[in-house]
Amino acid sequence: MTPQTDMGGGRILVVEDDPDIRELITAQLAREPQAVEAVGSIADLRAALAGEAADVLILDLNLPDGDGIDVCRQLRSEGYQGAIMMVTARDAPIDRVLGLELGADDYLTKPFEPRELLARVRNLLRRSRVIDEARPRSARLARFGPWRLDLNQRRLIGAKDRLVMLSSAEYRLLSRFIEAPNRVLSREELLPERSATVAFDRSIDIQISRLRTKLASEAGGSDLILTVRSEGYVLPGPVHFE
């Protein structure tokens, strides 16, 4: 593990088995106000997270003791709330989609421009700060309409404790709505990791449609996500965190 100076403001954890790339990433992040640590295996990642949570996890996929995709899925199922950026040589669209579906917040392919990495990390930290301000870190549930959203298990809870499972993409989408109720969110705000193409990408419409169908399965759950023509989508009404 390579500790860097902690100047406050959060923690970034780099998981990369290639020492040259690990050094490149940590050097690029060294001037940021966050503490930066780097490890080279899943076992070291687990040890690093056991003592303190990370605000941003930069995760390689081809690790000596396992696959980063599986790590991402496990961390999300365990309730890990920090941002995850996958940095990998896997550049096939299916890998990118799978990574994002399983809980990654961003996906960067190697080789990458170090300044792009830095810009993406800053973006994730900004989003993390917005989330912290809108949602207490200790919150486990968000109540809205007839639903409760389990923030750790990433599932909806309806009347009589009926459970509705969400995909990772649906959970991320719903999380952005409950963090900013009564505010119109553009496509770019809902899917910042695809900001360059999201204006022409119809997959968000499919995701919204699937999410609406699940929300409408509970009495009073229709019209929880409204379309604002030419602007985006909005979740009206109060959201309470517990």
C-alpha positions as CSV (number, residue, x, y, z in Angstrom):
1,M,0.0,0.0,0.0
2,T,1.3,3.5,-0.9
3,P,0.0,6.1,1.5
4,Q,-0.1,9.7,0.4
5,T,-0.5,12.9,2.3
6,D,-3.9,13.3,3.9
7,M,-4.9,17.0,3.5
8,G,-8.5,16.2,4.4
9,G,-11.5,16.2,2.0
10,G,-12.0,12.5,1.6
11,R,-10.2,9.4,0.5
12,I,-9.4,7.9,-2.9
13,L,-8.4,4.2,-3.1
14,V,-6.6,2.9,-6.2
15,V,-6.7,-0.8,-6.9
16,E,-4.2,-1.6,-9.7
17,D,-1.8,-4.6,-10.0
18,D,0.5,-3.0,-12.6
19,P,3.0,-1.0,-10.5
20,D,3.7,1.5,-13.4
21,I,0.1,2.3,-13.9
22,R,-0.5,2.4,-10.1
23,E,2.3,4.9,-9.8
24,L,1.0,7.0,-12.7
25,I,-2.5,7.2,-11.2
26,T,-1.3,8.1,-7.7
27,A,1.1,10.7,-9.0
28,Q,-1.7,12.3,-11.0
29,L,-3.9,12.4,-7.9
30,A,-1.2,13.5,-5.5
31,R,-2.0,17.2,-5.7
32,E,-5.7,16.6,-4.9
33,P,-6.8,17.5,-1.4
34,Q,-8.0,13.9,-0.8
35,A,-5.9,11.2,0.8
36,V,-4.8,8.7,-1.8
37,E,-3.9,5.1,-1.2
38,A,-2.9,2.4,-3.7
39,V,-3.1,-1.4,-3.4
40,G,-2.5,-4.2,-5.9
41,S,-4.9,-6.9,-5.0
42,I,-8.4,-7.6,-3.9
43,A,-7.1,-8.9,-0.5
44,D,-5.3,-5.6,0.1
45,L,-8.5,-3.7,-1.1
46,R,-10.5,-5.6,1.5
47,A,-8.0,-4.8,4.2
48,A,-7.9,-1.1,3.2
49,L,-11.7,-0.8,3.3
50,A,-12.0,-2.6,6.6
51,G,-10.6,0.3,8.5
52,E,-12.1,3.3,6.6
53,A,-14.5,3.8,3.7
54,A,-13.3,5.4,0.4
55,D,-15.1,8.2,-1.4
56,V,-13.8,7.0,-4.7
57,L,-12.6,3.6,-5.7
58,I,-10.5,3.4,-8.9
59,L,-10.7,-0.3,-9.8
60,D,-8.8,-2.3,-12.3
61,L,-10.6,-5.4,-13.5
62,N,-7.8,-7.9,-14.1
63,L,-6.4,-8.4,-10.6
64,P,-4.2,-11.3,-9.5
65,D,-6.7,-12.7,-7.0
66,G,-10.0,-12.1,-8.8
67,D,-12.0,-10.1,-11.2
68,G,-12.8,-6.4,-10.5
69,I,-16.3,-6.9,-11.9
70,D,-17.1,-9.4,-9.2
71,V,-15.6,-7.1,-6.6
72,C,-17.8,-4.3,-7.7
73,R,-20.9,-6.4,-7.5
74,Q,-20.0,-7.7,-4.1
75,L,-19.2,-4.3,-2.7
76,R,-22.6,-2.9,-3.9
77,S,-24.4,-5.9,-2.5
78,E,-22.7,-5.2,0.9
79,G,-23.9,-1.6,0.8
80,Y,-20.7,0.2,-0.3
81,Q,-21.8,3.8,-1.0
82,G,-18.7,5.3,-2.5
83,A,-18.2,6.0,-6.2
84,I,-16.5,3.3,-8.3
85,M,-14.6,4.0,-11.4
86,M,-13.4,1.0,-13.4
87,V,-10.1,1.6,-15.2
88,T,-9.3,-1.3,-17.5
89,A,-8.0,-2.5,-20.8
90,R,-11.3,-4.2,-21.6
91,D,-12.8,-1.9,-24.1
92,A,-15.6,-4.0,-25.6
93,P,-19.1,-2.3,-25.2
94,I,-20.4,-5.3,-23.4
95,D,-17.7,-4.9,-20.7
96,R,-18.6,-1.3,-20.3
97,V,-22.3,-2.0,-20.1
98,L,-21.8,-4.8,-17.6
99,G,-19.6,-2.7,-15.4
100,L,-22.1,0.1,-15.2
101,E,-25.0,-2.3,-14.7
102,L,-23.2,-3.9,-11.8
103,G,-22.7,-0.7,-9.9
104,A,-19.7,1.2,-11.4
105,D,-20.3,5.0,-11.6
106,D,-17.8,5.5,-14.4
107,Y,-15.7,3.4,-16.8
108,L,-12.3,4.4,-18.3
109,T,-10.4,2.3,-20.8
110,K,-6.6,2.0,-21.0
111,P,-4.5,3.6,-22.3
112,F,-6.0,6.8,-20.9
113,E,-5.0,10.5,-20.7
114,P,-4.1,11.2,-17.1
115,R,-5.9,14.5,-17.2
116,E,-9.0,12.8,-18.2
117,L,-8.7,10.5,-15.3
118,L,-8.3,13.5,-13.0
119,A,-11.3,15.2,-14.5
120,R,-13.5,12.1,-14.0
121,V,-12.4,11.6,-10.4
122,R,-13.2,15.3,-9.6
123,N,-16.6,14.8,-11.2
124,L,-17.3,11.8,-9.0
125,L,-16.2,13.7,-5.9
126,R,-18.5,16.6,-6.8
127,R,-21.4,14.2,-7.1
128,S,-20.4,12.5,-3.9
129,R,-20.5,15.9,-2.1
130,V,-23.9,16.7,-3.5
131,I,-25.2,13.3,-2.3
132,D,-23.7,13.9,1.2
133,E,-25.5,17.2,1.4
134,A,-28.8,15.8,0.2
135,R,-28.7,12.5,2.0
136,P,-27.2,11.7,5.4
137,R,-24.5,9.0,5.1
138,S,-26.1,7.1,8.0
139,A,-29.5,6.9,6.2
140,R,-30.7,3.4,5.4
141,L,-34.1,4.1,3.9
142,A,-35.6,6.8,1.7
143,R,-39.4,7.2,1.8
144,F,-41.2,8.7,-1.2
145,G,-44.7,8.1,-2.4
146,P,-45.9,4.7,-1.3
147,W,-42.3,3.3,-1.4
148,R,-39.3,2.9,0.8
149,L,-35.9,2.5,-1.0
150,D,-33.4,0.4,0.9
151,L,-30.2,2.2,0.4
152,N,-28.0,-0.7,1.5
153,Q,-29.8,-3.6,-0.2
154,R,-30.7,-1.5,-3.2
155,R,-34.3,-2.7,-3.4
156,L,-37.8,-1.2,-3.1
157,I,-40.0,-2.0,-0.2
158,G,-43.8,-1.6,-0.7
159,A,-46.9,-2.1,1.4
160,K,-46.7,-5.2,3.7
161,D,-43.0,-5.2,3.2
162,R,-43.3,-6.4,-0.4
163,L,-39.9,-6.4,-2.0
164,V,-39.1,-5.3,-5.6
165,M,-35.6,-5.8,-6.8
166,L,-33.8,-3.2,-8.9
167,S,-31.0,-3.6,-11.4
168,S,-27.9,-1.5,-10.6
169,A,-28.8,0.9,-13.4
170,E,-32.3,1.3,-12.1
171,Y,-31.0,1.9,-8.6
172,R,-28.5,4.5,-9.7
173,L,-31.2,6.3,-11.7
174,L,-33.7,6.3,-8.8
175,S,-31.0,7.4,-6.4
176,R,-30.4,10.5,-8.5
177,F,-34.1,11.3,-8.3
178,I,-34.4,10.9,-4.6
179,E,-31.4,13.1,-4.0
180,A,-32.9,15.9,-5.9
181,P,-36.7,15.7,-5.5
182,N,-38.8,18.4,-7.3
183,R,-35.9,19.3,-9.5
184,V,-35.9,18.7,-13.3
185,L,-32.9,16.5,-14.1
186,S,-31.5,16.5,-17.6
187,R,-30.4,13.3,-19.4
188,E,-26.8,14.4,-18.9
189,E,-27.4,14.7,-15.1
190,L,-29.1,11.3,-14.9
191,L,-26.4,9.6,-16.9
192,P,-23.2,11.7,-16.5
193,E,-21.0,8.8,-17.5
194,R,-22.5,9.0,-21.0
195,S,-22.8,12.7,-21.2
196,A,-21.2,12.8,-24.6
197,T,-23.8,10.6,-26.3
198,V,-26.8,10.6,-23.9
199,A,-28.7,13.2,-25.9
200,F,-29.0,10.7,-28.7
201,D,-29.0,7.5,-26.6
202,R,-32.5,6.1,-26.1
203,S,-31.4,3.6,-23.5
204,I,-32.3,6.1,-20.8
205,D,-35.9,6.1,-22.0
206,I,-36.0,2.3,-21.6
207,Q,-34.5,2.5,-18.2
208,I,-37.0,5.2,-17.1
209,S,-39.9,3.1,-18.5
210,R,-38.8,0.0,-16.6
211,L,-38.4,2.0,-13.4
212,R,-41.8,3.6,-13.9
213,T,-43.4,0.1,-14.3
214,K,-41.9,-1.1,-11.1
215,L,-43.0,2.0,-9.2
216,A,-46.5,1.8,-10.6
217,S,-46.9,-1.8,-9.2
218,E,-47.8,-0.2,-5.9
219,A,-51.0,1.7,-5.4
220,G,-50.2,5.4,-5.6
221,G,-46.9,4.7,-7.4
222,S,-47.9,5.9,-10.8
223,D,-46.6,9.3,-12.0
224,L,-43.8,9.3,-9.5
225,I,-41.4,10.2,-12.3
226,L,-42.7,12.9,-14.7
227,T,-41.4,13.9,-18.1
228,V,-40.7,17.6,-18.6
229,R,-40.7,18.0,-22.3
230,S,-37.4,19.2,-23.8
231,E,-35.8,19.3,-20.3
232,G,-35.7,15.9,-18.6
233,Y,-37.5,14.2,-15.8
234,V,-38.6,15.1,-12.3
235,L,-39.6,13.2,-9.2
236,P,-42.2,15.5,-7.4
237,G,-43.0,15.4,-3.8
238,P,-41.0,15.0,-0.6
239,V,-38.3,12.4,0.2
240,H,-37.6,11.5,3.8
241,F,-34.4,9.7,4.9
242,E,-34.3,7.4,7.9
